[in-house]
Amino acid sequence: MRVAVLVGIAVYWLYHLGGSLISGMCSNEIVHRSFQPNGSLELVIFQRDCGATTGYSYQLSILKQGSESNRSGNVFISTKAFQAEWTGHSSVAVTGDASDASKRIDRYRGIRILYNKS
């Protein structure tokens, strides 16, 4: 019984801390930054590399201006390179092939995300 409890506790901590440990092993290389017109946000395109066992990916996050993140993209994730720009205070255009996107959201914190094929 005691062993089962210890195993349960170990599994719990590995599950909850594992995501943080794996995220910490990844690196993000900034490809492009663009400030929100008359706003406090910026879009950041970056290449994310999580080591030899996974390929790198291209990702898009919308963040508070000047902030850094080692997390995965909060808007768009693809294995293919793409471009993104603000098209207004509350809209962003992403241009490229999104056919293999593992994450693709249409709205983030009131900002509309439009996707266009290149």
C-alpha positions as CSV (number, residue, x, y, z in Angstrom):
1,M,0.0,0.0,0.0
2,R,2.8,2.4,1.0
3,V,4.6,1.7,-2.3
4,A,1.5,2.4,-4.3
5,V,1.1,5.8,-2.6
6,L,4.7,6.7,-3.3
7,V,4.4,5.7,-6.9
8,G,1.2,7.8,-7.2
9,I,3.0,10.8,-5.8
10,A,5.9,10.3,-8.1
11,V,3.6,10.0,-11.1
12,Y,1.7,13.2,-10.1
13,W,4.9,15.3,-9.8
14,L,6.4,14.0,-13.0
15,Y,3.2,14.8,-14.8
16,H,2.9,18.3,-13.4
17,L,6.6,19.2,-13.6
18,G,7.4,17.3,-16.8
19,G,5.8,20.0,-19.0
20,S,8.0,22.7,-17.4
21,L,11.1,20.6,-17.7
22,I,10.5,19.8,-21.4
23,S,9.6,23.4,-22.2
24,G,12.9,24.5,-20.5
25,M,14.9,22.2,-22.9
26,C,13.5,24.0,-25.9
27,S,15.0,27.2,-27.4
28,N,13.3,29.9,-29.4
29,E,15.1,31.9,-32.0
30,I,13.3,35.2,-33.0
31,V,12.7,35.5,-36.7
32,H,10.5,38.6,-36.8
33,R,8.9,41.1,-34.4
34,S,6.2,43.6,-35.1
35,F,4.6,46.1,-32.8
36,Q,0.8,46.6,-32.6
37,P,-0.2,49.9,-34.1
38,N,-1.1,52.2,-31.2
39,G,-1.1,49.4,-28.8
40,S,0.9,47.5,-26.2
41,L,1.3,44.1,-27.9
42,E,3.7,42.7,-30.4
43,L,3.6,39.7,-32.7
44,V,6.7,37.5,-32.6
45,I,7.6,34.8,-35.2
46,F,10.2,32.4,-33.9
47,Q,11.8,29.1,-34.7
48,R,11.4,26.6,-31.9
49,D,13.9,23.8,-31.4
50,C,13.4,21.2,-28.7
51,G,16.4,19.0,-29.4
52,A,17.6,16.2,-31.6
53,T,14.5,14.0,-31.2
54,T,12.1,16.5,-32.7
55,G,12.3,18.8,-35.7
56,Y,12.1,22.5,-35.3
57,S,8.9,24.4,-36.0
58,Y,7.9,28.0,-36.9
59,Q,5.6,29.6,-34.4
60,L,3.7,32.8,-33.8
61,S,2.9,34.4,-30.4
62,I,1.2,37.7,-29.5
63,L,2.8,39.0,-26.4
64,K,3.0,42.2,-24.3
65,Q,5.7,44.5,-25.9
66,G,9.2,43.7,-24.6
67,S,8.3,40.4,-23.0
68,E,10.2,37.2,-23.7
69,S,8.8,33.7,-23.6
70,N,10.3,30.3,-23.9
71,R,6.9,28.7,-24.4
72,S,5.4,27.4,-27.6
73,G,3.4,29.7,-29.9
74,N,0.1,30.9,-28.6
75,V,-1.5,31.7,-32.0
76,F,0.1,29.5,-34.8
77,I,2.5,26.6,-35.1
78,S,3.7,25.1,-38.4
79,T,6.7,23.1,-39.7
80,K,6.7,25.5,-42.7
81,A,8.0,29.1,-42.6
82,F,5.4,31.9,-42.9
83,Q,5.0,35.6,-42.5
84,A,2.7,37.7,-40.3
85,E,2.0,41.4,-40.0
86,W,-0.5,43.6,-38.2
87,T,-3.2,44.8,-40.6
88,G,-4.8,47.1,-38.0
89,H,-5.0,47.6,-34.3
90,S,-6.9,44.4,-33.8
91,S,-6.1,42.2,-36.7
92,V,-3.1,40.2,-37.9
93,A,-2.6,38.5,-41.3
94,V,-0.6,35.3,-41.5
95,T,0.6,34.4,-45.0
96,G,1.9,30.9,-45.9
97,D,1.0,27.3,-46.2
98,A,-1.0,26.3,-43.1
99,S,-1.8,22.8,-44.3
100,D,0.3,21.2,-41.6
101,A,-0.4,23.6,-38.8
102,S,-0.6,21.9,-35.4
103,K,-2.1,25.1,-33.9
104,R,-4.2,27.7,-35.7
105,I,-6.5,30.0,-33.8
106,D,-8.7,32.7,-35.4
107,R,-8.9,35.1,-32.4
108,Y,-6.6,35.8,-29.6
109,R,-7.5,38.3,-26.8
110,G,-9.8,40.3,-29.1
111,I,-7.3,40.2,-32.1
112,R,-8.6,38.6,-35.3
113,I,-6.2,36.3,-37.0
114,L,-6.6,36.0,-40.8
115,Y,-4.8,33.2,-42.8
116,N,-3.9,33.7,-46.4
117,K,-2.1,31.2,-48.7
118,S,1.1,32.5,-50.3
